[in-house]
């Protein structure tokens, strides 16, 4: 009996849903904890006293110029302490050895939605993870080499941007034979771009010469994030080359084939989901960029600028910029040409990028809520595609209207397939029915759907962005799977408005499609499922209206 079959099916679905909830809870409980403890070489906690070193292990992780002399590393019989820098957007640690950035925490982004007191850690050097930003001077009078890094001095070990202060300067000083060098970090309020400059006072009677380098040093481990189900965001290095505006390599590709190129201006970045770090050297000079694996299993993504010569008894400056923060399209466009391409929308970027502009405009100027902005974006997309989708819907409606005649033909010519095909084509021509017309709306939606998937996946503004009620993060899956179920129901109802396939096998497959799509969407970002629900509801309204018009003989 039908009620027994439906009862059994309902029980199976209930058990499946319970298993999904249990699996979701299991995953959340077994997500690895992030190691937040910063160390420097000798595994000592950040903020504690770190014994001074005269050199680092020479494993080739500092670039070299030809005929470079050994660096003056500076010895210190005392101890060094990491330098804490706090701004409105950063909690940052600088190691006096080399003046490197060994930790960056983004204060305006939470590690997890339910951990408001834990800012997201982008860069860090721990016992199990290395991701740091290094910079230095190499060449004739360089301070850095494979033999060692310089030990800078600093007036204090805690710097903080106070209320009303728009700029914070942190100076690290080094006395070199014949020159006084200041490594200056300049932080600006509300900005993730840090200016890094070497101010050189050449006190000798000889010219001073060196080139600045900047590099990101990282292992290949993936960040602890929940990217959901589907296509994984890119993790790896990217740069601008003469051949490609956006050239990217993951860690396996870098290990197999290192990259070295020289371009005018340019940039080099470490890209991950929602965030990136990047070195941007002087844009009016030719810079050499390199992506390679080091002998210690780490990866180097860096640049080397042109050597700068400072005449005797004069001052000079070498500088670059370092970005560590969110993939903010508009800010990245301002920093350097093509840096915004690190917001990777995939091969359908030419659709995804305009969609983001429209979505951002709606959220910024109309609704101030990313969930409602997605719904209004859906209305905008459906309006653009209305002429084409309406034609397909009309064709489906006409097939539905003349379905009884088609069924009659099937019964009449069930033993003569050739005659059935001929009579069916006559009916199509006489009633102006396009059997492929119903596929057109789906074919039109798929590129938009894929582009929108990438756009919503890459839009950092959606991270932890709430909509209404239980949806507190549009970039994550619905915690209660309500939206996917609603999407499946809307898809089922939409099918009821269209004619069923004449082939029994196809009809059964179509009946299963709402269930299959519901399961498929369970782990999709809530923002994407919201778009699909809105799209289905608009399509239902449009199909219902056109069906009425066709039944009334107006089409």
LUMTINU-842598 format. One line per field, with one value per residue (C-alpha): x, y, z; residue number from 0; chain; residue in one letter. Coordinates in pm, whole numbers. Layout:
<nodes>
x: [X, ...]
y: [Y, ...]
z: [Z, ...]
seq: [NUM, ...]
mol: [A, ...]
type: [A, ...]
</nodes>
This chain:
<nodes>
x: [0, 108, 88, 329, 576, 559, 594, 904, 1048, 979, 1152, 1458, 1477, 1443, 1729, 1940, 1876, 1968, 2293, 2373, 2319, 2543, 2815, 2798, 2836, 3123, 3309, 3270, 3392, 3697, 3810, 4178, 4256, 4474, 4818, 4837, 5172, 5440, 5799, 6126, 6371, 6423, 6060, 6016, 5679, 5621, 5678, 5939, 6311, 6479, 6852, 7039, 7172, 7461, 7334, 7055, 7101, 7230, 6971, 6939, 6626, 6769, 6820, 7173, 7323, 7635, 7963, 7780, 8002, 7911, 7654, 7729, 7480, 7559, 7630, 7459, 7552, 7212, 6865, 6601, 6228, 5962, 5814, 5436, 5252, 4880, 4670, 4297, 4332, 4648, 4796, 5147, 5482, 5820, 6138, 6440, 6653, 6611, 6318, 6078, 5702, 5644, 5278, 4978, 4636, 4348, 4150, 3841, 3799, 3718, 3883, 3538, 3190, 3154, 3500, 3475, 3777, 4005, 4109, 4191, 4562, 4690, 5068, 5238, 5543, 5460, 5599, 5405, 5346, 5555, 5408, 5613, 5708, 6078, 6263, 6622, 6915, 7153, 7449, 7782, 7670, 7376, 7287, 7143, 7295, 7283, 7541, 7310, 7055, 7112, 7000, 6818, 6775, 6450, 6354, 6065, 5894, 5530, 5374, 5004, 4796, 4586, 4248, 4275, 4614, 4612, 4968, 5202, 5576, 5800, 6176, 6438, 6798, 7127, 7479, 7677, 8039, 8018, 7638, 7347, 7039, 6681, 6422, 6090, 5742, 5459, 5104, 4798, 4459, 4209, 4460, 4608, 4893, 5218, 5504, 5848, 6146, 6520, 6658, 7033, 7270, 7600, 7860, 8157, 8373, 8265, 7940, 7699, 7516, 7251, 6922, 6607, 6430, 6094, 5962, 5689, 5813, 5553, 5497, 5238, 4983, 4622, 4455, 4206, 3882, 3552, 3528, 3217, 3140, 3239, 3528, 3809, 3948, 4301, 4590, 4934, 5143, 5053, 5232, 5212, 5436, 5500, 5299, 5013, 4846, 4762, 5001, 4945, 5112, 5015, 5286, 5319, 5369, 5630, 5820, 5814, 5890, 6023, 5943, 6169, 6073, 6159, 5890, 5829, 5659, 5470, 5379, 5398, 5128, 5039, 4671, 4421, 4047, 3925, 4271, 4614, 4954, 5158, 5481, 5452, 5794, 5844, 5617, 5849, 6143, 6220, 6198, 6286, 6032, 6088, 5873, 6069, 6092, 6368, 6590, 6414, 6074, 5943, 5848, 5973, 5761, 5958, 6106, 6445, 6456, 6729, 7045, 7045, 7368, 7395, 7691, 7933, 7808, 7445, 7118, 6898, 6595, 6489, 6124, 5839, 5487, 5346, 4976, 4823, 4446, 4118, 4063, 3906, 3862, 3843, 4146, 4358, 4281, 4424, 4744, 4882, 4760, 4604, 4645, 4266, 4285, 4392, 4018, 3996, 3655, 3767, 3729, 3388, 3538, 3389, 3046, 3137, 3310, 3012, 2783, 2994, 2979, 2600, 2577, 2808, 2610, 2281, 2422, 2596, 2317, 1984, 1947, 2262, 2217, 2403, 2120, 1859, 2120, 2154, 1776, 1766, 2062, 1856, 1570, 1819, 1959, 1613, 1512, 1813, 1739, 1363, 1325, 1513, 1380, 1022, 1058, 1163, 886, 628, 754, 723, 375, 264, 402, 204, -113, -82, 40, -296, -262, 96, -15, -292, -35, 184, -105, -212, 133, 288, 389, 529, 806, 886, 524, 507, 812, 665, 328, 495, 707, 394, 228, 533, 536, 160, 144, 486, 635, 1012, 1089, 1436, 1304, 1256, 1629, 1720, 1650, 1865, 2148, 2138, 2138, 2429, 2713, 2553, 2517, 2882, 3004, 2785, 2920, 3277, 3177, 3001, 3285, 3549, 3359, 3515, 3233, 3001, 3225, 3031, 2768, 2420, 2089, 1787, 1692, 1921, 2143, 2439, 2698, 2607, 2945, 2884, 2630, 2290, 2344, 1993, 1973, 1642, 1739, 1844, 1513, 1320, 1522, 1428, 1058, 1062, 1231, 966, 684, 847, 854, 480, 418, 603, 507, 653, 888, 712, 983, 915, 1286, 1338, 1025, 1158, 1493, 1322, 1119, 1443, 1615, 1473, 1595, 1937, 1978, 1871, 2143, 2392, 2313, 2334, 2697, 2679, 2715, 2383, 2413, 2426, 2129, 1941, 2005, 1876, 1558, 1487, 1555, 1315, 1038, 1063, 1061, 752, 569, 674, 579, 239, 158, 266, 75, -239, -180, -121, -431, -633, -507, -309, 18]
y: [0, 357, 466, 187, 288, 653, 570, 363, 639, 897, 678, 638, 1015, 1077, 838, 998, 1344, 1227, 1079, 1407, 1604, 1361, 1382, 1762, 1762, 1512, 1732, 2040, 1855, 1716, 2032, 2076, 2365, 2643, 2669, 3038, 3030, 3226, 3106, 3217, 2942, 2812, 2736, 3008, 3173, 3521, 3806, 3614, 3674, 3505, 3432, 3632, 3457, 3556, 3372, 3160, 2825, 2881, 2703, 2951, 3120, 3470, 3576, 3659, 3899, 3804, 3857, 3947, 3991, 3823, 4023, 4204, 4037, 4223, 4031, 4083, 3921, 4005, 3892, 4006, 4044, 4037, 4377, 4404, 4642, 4713, 4919, 4932, 4645, 4458, 4270, 4219, 4081, 4185, 3990, 4220, 3955, 4067, 4293, 4028, 4013, 3680, 3719, 3908, 3884, 4070, 4238, 4307, 3940, 3660, 3319, 3163, 3309, 3217, 3341, 3723, 3751, 3562, 3762, 3570, 3485, 3521, 3501, 3316, 3109, 2822, 2479, 2325, 2610, 2878, 3176, 3494, 3806, 3882, 4177, 4292, 4433, 4233, 4331, 4505, 4672, 4446, 4352, 4008, 3693, 3317, 3356, 3556, 3829, 4162, 4221, 4554, 4768, 4934, 5198, 4995, 4662, 4775, 5016, 5099, 5328, 5540, 5699, 5990, 5877, 5818, 5687, 5473, 5453, 5176, 5229, 4956, 5077, 4918, 5057, 4933, 5014, 5345, 5373, 5411, 5216, 5255, 4999, 5182, 5031, 5277, 5175, 5380, 5371, 5143, 5017, 4671, 4806, 4855, 5069, 4917, 5146, 5136, 5483, 5481, 5750, 5689, 5837, 5692, 5838, 5564, 5503, 5267, 5009, 4743, 4608, 4549, 4214, 4112, 3760, 3547, 3224, 2956, 2584, 2399, 2337, 2440, 2695, 2555, 2669, 2516, 2569, 2355, 2120, 2177, 2344, 2434, 2788, 2824, 2800, 2901, 3180, 3431, 3711, 3939, 3846, 3986, 3699, 3674, 3940, 3673, 3378, 3131, 2814, 2586, 2436, 2117, 2319, 2540, 2233, 2081, 2397, 2707, 3041, 3341, 3651, 4020, 4280, 4652, 4706, 4389, 4211, 3867, 3722, 3429, 3355, 3162, 3162, 3520, 3656, 3717, 3864, 4039, 4228, 4526, 4670, 5012, 5024, 5247, 5002, 4657, 4391, 4023, 3779, 3421, 3129, 2831, 2557, 2586, 2307, 2304, 2221, 2577, 2789, 3135, 3385, 3704, 3992, 4157, 4522, 4699, 4795, 5149, 5349, 5620, 5857, 5924, 6146, 6147, 5983, 5753, 5526, 5182, 5089, 4852, 4784, 4477, 4389, 4143, 4136, 4055, 4020, 4363, 4409, 4787, 4831, 4583, 4770, 5085, 4922, 4775, 4682, 4334, 4267, 4247, 3933, 3746, 3749, 3442, 3403, 3119, 3102, 3272, 3583, 3796, 3709, 3693, 4030, 4235, 4032, 4131, 4498, 4482, 4287, 4536, 4833, 4682, 4611, 4949, 5173, 4987, 4720, 4708, 4333, 4081, 3826, 4066, 4191, 3836, 3816, 4151, 4039, 3732, 3959, 4162, 3850, 3712, 4047, 4044, 3690, 3738, 3758, 3432, 3243, 3351, 3201, 2869, 2881, 2947, 2646, 2427, 2562, 2478, 2126, 2095, 2219, 1970, 1682, 1496, 1503, 1374, 1096, 1005, 982, 756, 521, 529, 456, 260, -19, 214, 434, 591, 697, 825, 1043, 1182, 1267, 1419, 1649, 1751, 1844, 2044, 2237, 2295, 2423, 2599, 2393, 2381, 2063, 2198, 2536, 2424, 2350, 2708, 2856, 2587, 2634, 3008, 2968, 2727, 2970, 3234, 2977, 2867, 3228, 3320, 3022, 3146, 3505, 3417, 3181, 3450, 3750, 3813, 4054, 3752, 3584, 3581, 3808, 3739, 3737, 3670, 3440, 3132, 3232, 3402, 3332, 3344, 3197, 2877, 2598, 2631, 2476, 2328, 2253, 2443, 2639, 2327, 2158, 2468, 2471, 2107, 2178, 2476, 2264, 1991, 2244, 2398, 2055, 2016, 2324, 2174, 1874, 1542, 1364, 1111, 852, 668, 644, 1016, 1087, 886, 1061, 1400, 1297, 1217, 1541, 1756, 1499, 1469, 1847, 1888, 1649, 1816, 2161, 2061, 2176, 2468, 2822, 2954, 3258, 3039, 2828, 3151, 3262, 2930, 2946, 3301, 3198, 2901, 3112, 3373, 3098, 2941, 3273, 3329, 2975, 2993, 3323, 3200, 2872, 3073, 3286, 2980, 2804, 3118, 3108, 3433, 3267]
z: [0, -69, 296, 395, 126, 222, 591, 520, 302, 574, 834, 613, 558, 934, 1011, 737, 878, 1230, 1098, 922, 1245, 1436, 1173, 1181, 1562, 1539, 1290, 1509, 1819, 1640, 1461, 1558, 1789, 1653, 1813, 1916, 2099, 1913, 1932, 1776, 1686, 2038, 2124, 2386, 2432, 2290, 2531, 2729, 2717, 2419, 2430, 2169, 1859, 1639, 1333, 1191, 1027, 680, 471, 186, 315, 260, -104, -214, -464, -657, -469, -149, 153, 484, 677, 999, 1228, 1547, 1865, 2195, 2523, 2671, 2572, 2324, 2361, 2092, 2012, 2061, 1827, 1870, 1630, 1565, 1313, 1423, 1716, 1580, 1698, 1556, 1623, 1682, 1511, 1151, 1234, 1096, 1152, 1327, 1417, 1279, 1442, 1274, 1550, 1340, 1241, 1483, 1465, 1497, 1518, 1885, 1994, 1997, 2227, 1986, 1679, 1364, 1347, 991, 1040, 1322, 1409, 1643, 1722, 1435, 1194, 1024, 840, 879, 682, 651, 505, 496, 303, 85, -132, -69, 254, 326, 680, 598, 453, 485, 760, 985, 1046, 1224, 1582, 1601, 1908, 2004, 2262, 2402, 2343, 2348, 2100, 2085, 1867, 2103, 2042, 1800, 1668, 1291, 1253, 1458, 1388, 1523, 1474, 1505, 1494, 1395, 1400, 1105, 1036, 852, 864, 1101, 987, 1105, 1008, 1028, 1036, 972, 1061, 966, 1133, 963, 708, 663, 450, 644, 515, 573, 517, 578, 657, 598, 725, 550, 784, 596, 321, 78, -109, 64, -152, -85, -217, -16, -15, 126, 154, 302, 452, 511, 545, 336, 613, 551, 779, 1028, 863, 757, 383, 355, 69, -292, -465, -222, -229, -361, -114, -237, -387, -655, -837, -1139, -1434, -1780, -1929, -1680, -1469, -1212, -1197, -914, -791, -507, -287, -490, -808, -642, -521, -870, -1067, -887, -1048, -1098, -1294, -1323, -1387, -1356, -1021, -940, -618, -457, -233, -14, -83, 128, 190, 252, 346, 203, 276, 9, -47, -280, -377, -544, -850, -1056, -1048, -1188, -920, -920, -777, -671, -558, -433, -173, 85, 207, 545, 390, 402, 102, 11, -179, -215, -412, -446, -549, -743, -546, -411, -378, -116, -158, 126, 410, 286, 375, 168, 192, 72, 115, 30, 152, 323, 326, 571, 583, 412, 38, 8, -368, -359, -131, -326, -649, -492, -372, -696, -1045, -1062, -688, -669, -885, -571, -502, -723, -886, -1112, -1489, -1474, -1315, -1595, -1456, -1086, -1068, -1196, -969, -669, -771, -787, -458, -284, -417, -294, 51, 77, -46, -14, 257, 478, 517, 304, 317, 182, -65, -202, -247, -429, -641, -737, -845, -1050, -1222, -1295, -1444, -1675, -1790, -1808, -2188, -2242, -1941, -2023, -2371, -2220, -1962, -2235, -2427, -2117, -2051, -2405, -2366, -2045, -2219, -2503, -2286, -2322, -2701, -2678, -2446, -2693, -2974, -2759, -2699, -3065, -3205, -2919, -3161, -3428, -3291, -3629, -3683, -3325, -3383, -3708, -3551, -3244, -3463, -3656, -3327, -3222, -3551, -3554, -3197, -3210, -2929, -2876, -2677, -2593, -2484, -2126, -2097, -2178, -1832, -1667, -1915, -1854, -1478, -1448, -1544, -1319, -1040, -1065, -1084, -788, -593, -639, -569, -243, -148, -200, -57, 283, 369, 398, 655, 983, 825, 972, 788, 1014, 1300, 1309, 1016, 1185, 913, 545, 449, 648, 609, 773, 1119, 1122, 745, 721, 410, 211, 299, 191, -130, -196, -131, -366, -631, -588, -619, -925, -1091, -1034, -1248, -1544, -1759, -1646, -1890, -2110, -2047, -1716, -1628, -1680, -1478, -1180, -1200, -1200, -895, -711, -811, -523, -269, -432, -457, -93, 22, -212, -68, 299, 327, 86, 225, 353, 126, -183, -71, -2, -360, -496, -285, -399, -758, -730, -573, -847, -1110, -948, -965, -1324, -1430, -1257, -1431, -1777, -1733, -1664, -1972, -2193, -2057, -2137, -2494, -2469, -2583]
seq: [0, 1, 2, 3, 4, 5, 6, 7, 8, 9, 10, 11, 12, 13, 14, 15, 16, 17, 18, 19, 20, 21, 22, 23, 24, 25, 26, 27, 28, 29, 30, 31, 32, 33, 34, 35, 36, 37, 38, 39, 40, 41, 42, 43, 44, 45, 46, 47, 48, 49, 50, 51, 52, 53, 54, 55, 56, 57, 58, 59, 60, 61, 62, 63, 64, 65, 66, 67, 68, 69, 70, 71, 72, 73, 74, 75, 76, 77, 78, 79, 80, 81, 82, 83, 84, 85, 86, 87, 88, 89, 90, 91, 92, 93, 94, 95, 96, 97, 98, 99, 100, 101, 102, 103, 104, 105, 106, 107, 108, 109, 110, 111, 112, 113, 114, 115, 116, 117, 118, 119, 120, 121, 122, 123, 124, 125, 126, 127, 128, 129, 130, 131, 132, 133, 134, 135, 136, 137, 138, 139, 140, 141, 142, 143, 144, 145, 146, 147, 148, 149, 150, 151, 152, 153, 154, 155, 156, 157, 158, 159, 160, 161, 162, 163, 164, 165, 166, 167, 168, 169, 170, 171, 172, 173, 174, 175, 176, 177, 178, 179, 180, 181, 182, 183, 184, 185, 186, 187, 188, 189, 190, 191, 192, 193, 194, 195, 196, 197, 198, 199, 200, 201, 202, 203, 204, 205, 206, 207, 208, 209, 210, 211, 212, 213, 214, 215, 216, 217, 218, 219, 220, 221, 222, 223, 224, 225, 226, 227, 228, 229, 230, 231, 232, 233, 234, 235, 236, 237, 238, 239, 240, 241, 242, 243, 244, 245, 246, 247, 248, 249, 250, 251, 252, 253, 254, 255, 256, 257, 258, 259, 260, 261, 262, 263, 264, 265, 266, 267, 268, 269, 270, 271, 272, 273, 274, 275, 276, 277, 278, 279, 280, 281, 282, 283, 284, 285, 286, 287, 288, 289, 290, 291, 292, 293, 294, 295, 296, 297, 298, 299, 300, 301, 302, 303, 304, 305, 306, 307, 308, 309, 310, 311, 312, 313, 314, 315, 316, 317, 318, 319, 320, 321, 322, 323, 324, 325, 326, 327, 328, 329, 330, 331, 332, 333, 334, 335, 336, 337, 338, 339, 340, 341, 342, 343, 344, 345, 346, 347, 348, 349, 350, 351, 352, 353, 354, 355, 356, 357, 358, 359, 360, 361, 362, 363, 364, 365, 366, 367, 368, 369, 370, 371, 372, 373, 374, 375, 376, 377, 378, 379, 380, 381, 382, 383, 384, 385, 386, 387, 388, 389, 390, 391, 392, 393, 394, 395, 396, 397, 398, 399, 400, 401, 402, 403, 404, 405, 406, 407, 408, 409, 410, 411, 412, 413, 414, 415, 416, 417, 418, 419, 420, 421, 422, 423, 424, 425, 426, 427, 428, 429, 430, 431, 432, 433, 434, 435, 436, 437, 438, 439, 440, 441, 442, 443, 444, 445, 446, 447, 448, 449, 450, 451, 452, 453, 454, 455, 456, 457, 458, 459, 460, 461, 462, 463, 464, 465, 466, 467, 468, 469, 470, 471, 472, 473, 474, 475, 476, 477, 478, 479, 480, 481, 482, 483, 484, 485, 486, 487, 488, 489, 490, 491, 492, 493, 494, 495, 496, 497, 498, 499, 500, 501, 502, 503, 504, 505, 506, 507, 508, 509, 510, 511, 512, 513, 514, 515, 516, 517, 518, 519, 520, 521, 522, 523, 524, 525, 526, 527, 528, 529, 530, 531, 532, 533, 534, 535, 536, 537, 538, 539, 540, 541, 542, 543, 544, 545, 546, 547, 548, 549, 550, 551, 552, 553, 554]
mol: [A, A, A, A, A, A, A, A, A, A, A, A, A, A, A, A, A, A, A, A, A, A, A, A, A, A, A, A, A, A, A, A, A, A, A, A, A, A, A, A, A, A, A, A, A, A, A, A, A, A, A, A, A, A, A, A, A, A, A, A, A, A, A, A, A, A, A, A, A, A, A, A, A, A, A, A, A, A, A, A, A, A, A, A, A, A, A, A, A, A, A, A, A, A, A, A, A, A, A, A, A, A, A, A, A, A, A, A, A, A, A, A, A, A, A, A, A, A, A, A, A, A, A, A, A, A, A, A, A, A, A, A, A, A, A, A, A, A, A, A, A, A, A, A, A, A, A, A, A, A, A, A, A, A, A, A, A, A, A, A, A, A, A, A, A, A, A, A, A, A, A, A, A, A, A, A, A, A, A, A, A, A, A, A, A, A, A, A, A, A, A, A, A, A, A, A, A, A, A, A, A, A, A, A, A, A, A, A, A, A, A, A, A, A, A, A, A, A, A, A, A, A, A, A, A, A, A, A, A, A, A, A, A, A, A, A, A, A, A, A, A, A, A, A, A, A, A, A, A, A, A, A, A, A, A, A, A, A, A, A, A, A, A, A, A, A, A, A, A, A, A, A, A, A, A, A, A, A, A, A, A, A, A, A, A, A, A, A, A, A, A, A, A, A, A, A, A, A, A, A, A, A, A, A, A, A, A, A, A, A, A, A, A, A, A, A, A, A, A, A, A, A, A, A, A, A, A, A, A, A, A, A, A, A, A, A, A, A, A, A, A, A, A, A, A, A, A, A, A, A, A, A, A, A, A, A, A, A, A, A, A, A, A, A, A, A, A, A, A, A, A, A, A, A, A, A, A, A, A, A, A, A, A, A, A, A, A, A, A, A, A, A, A, A, A, A, A, A, A, A, A, A, A, A, A, A, A, A, A, A, A, A, A, A, A, A, A, A, A, A, A, A, A, A, A, A, A, A, A, A, A, A, A, A, A, A, A, A, A, A, A, A, A, A, A, A, A, A, A, A, A, A, A, A, A, A, A, A, A, A, A, A, A, A, A, A, A, A, A, A, A, A, A, A, A, A, A, A, A, A, A, A, A, A, A, A, A, A, A, A, A, A, A, A, A, A, A, A, A, A, A, A, A, A, A, A, A, A, A, A, A, A, A, A, A, A, A, A, A, A, A, A, A, A, A, A, A, A, A, A, A, A, A, A, A, A, A, A, A, A, A, A, A, A, A, A, A, A, A, A, A, A, A, A, A]
type: [X, X, X, X, X, X, X, X, X, X, X, X, X, X, X, X, X, X, X, X, X, X, X, X, X, X, X, X, X, X, X, X, X, X, X, X, X, X, X, X, X, X, X, X, X, X, X, X, X, X, X, X, X, X, X, X, X, X, X, X, X, X, X, X, X, X, X, X, X, X, X, X, X, X, X, X, X, X, X, X, X, X, X, X, X, X, X, X, X, X, X, X, X, X, X, X, X, X, X, X, X, X, X, X, X, X, X, X, X, X, X, X, X, X, X, X, X, X, X, X, X, X, X, X, X, X, X, X, X, X, X, X, X, X, X, X, X, X, X, X, X, X, X, X, X, X, X, X, X, X, X, X, X, X, X, X, X, X, X, X, X, X, X, X, X, X, X, X, X, X, X, X, X, X, X, X, X, X, X, X, X, X, X, X, X, X, X, X, X, X, X, X, X, X, X, X, X, X, X, X, X, X, X, X, X, X, X, X, X, X, X, X, X, X, X, X, X, X, X, X, X, X, X, X, X, X, X, X, X, X, X, X, X, X, X, X, X, X, X, X, X, X, X, X, X, X, X, X, X, X, X, X, X, X, X, X, X, X, X, X, X, X, X, X, X, X, X, X, X, X, X, X, X, X, X, X, X, X, X, X, X, X, X, X, X, X, X, X, X, X, X, X, X, X, X, X, X, X, X, X, X, X, X, X, X, X, X, X, X, X, X, X, X, X, X, X, X, X, X, X, X, X, X, X, X, X, X, X, X, X, X, X, X, X, X, X, X, X, X, X, X, X, X, X, X, X, X, X, X, X, X, X, X, X, X, X, X, X, X, X, X, X, X, X, X, X, X, X, X, X, X, X, X, X, X, X, X, X, X, X, X, X, X, X, X, X, X, X, X, X, X, X, X, X, X, X, X, X, X, X, X, X, X, X, X, X, X, X, X, X, X, X, X, X, X, X, X, X, X, X, X, X, X, X, X, X, X, X, X, X, X, X, X, X, X, X, X, X, X, X, X, X, X, X, X, X, X, X, X, X, X, X, X, X, X, X, X, X, X, X, X, X, X, X, X, X, X, X, X, X, X, X, X, X, X, X, X, X, X, X, X, X, X, X, X, X, X, X, X, X, X, X, X, X, X, X, X, X, X, X, X, X, X, X, X, X, X, X, X, X, X, X, X, X, X, X, X, X, X, X, X, X, X, X, X, X, X, X, X, X, X, X, X, X, X, X, X, X, X, X, X, X, X, X, X, X, X, X, X, X, X, X, X, X, X]
</nodes>
